């Protein structure tokens, strides 16, 4: 795999992740929905979030405008 191909795969993964992290997100969404349905607002005023149920969560998702700029930089480098 060339450096350009690796960079392209990284950009693709940043846009549409796959694997266990994606599975954790799906499970986190369901768990937070269930927890919200049974949350006592007096004991826990803040709502549950999917990341509260994702044990290996690393970071917040990148903002779309930042991702778009990064993708364009990658594709511009590949075109040279």
N, C-alpha and C positions, 0 to 999 in steps of 0.2 A: 504494500500500500504506500502510495506516495504521500508526501507532506500535504499536498493540495487535496488529495482524497480524504485524508484524515481530518483536515480542517473542514471540509464540506460535511463530513459525517457529524462532527461536533456541532456545526451550525444547525444541521437537521435535527439532532437530538435536542438542542436548546429550544427549537420551535415546537417539536412534537415528541416528548420523551416516551420511552417505552421501558419495559422491564419491571422490576420489583418496586421501584419508586412510584411508578404509575399505579400499580396494584395497591400500594399503601394509600395513595390518594383516594382511590375508589372506596377502600375500606374505611378510611377516615371520614369521608363524606357520609357514609351510612351510619357510622358510629356517632358522629356529631348530630345527625338528624335524630337518632334514637335518644341520645343524651338530652338534646334540647326539648324533646317531647316530655321528658320526665324531670326537667331541671326545676328546682325550687328557687325562684327568683330572689327570695329573701336571703337564702344561704349563699347563693352564687349569682350576683347581679349581672356579671358579664356573660355573654353567650359563649357556648362551646364553638370551637372552630375545628375543621378537619385536621389541622396540624397538631392539635392537642392529642390526637390519637395515632399519630405517625411517629413511631419510636426513632426512626433513622432520618427524620427530616433535616435537611442541610441548610436550606436558605429559602427565602421568599421568591416567588416567580419573578422573572425579569419583566420590566415594563415593556409593553409592545413597541413603543417608539425606540427604545434602546436596542431591542432585539432586531428591529428592522434596519437600523443603522449598522449594526454589527454584521448582519447578513449581507448587506450591500458592500461593505468593506471586503468581506471574504470573497464575494463573487467578482469584485473589481480586481482583487489580487490574482484570482485564478485566470482572468482574461488577459493578463499581461504576459 
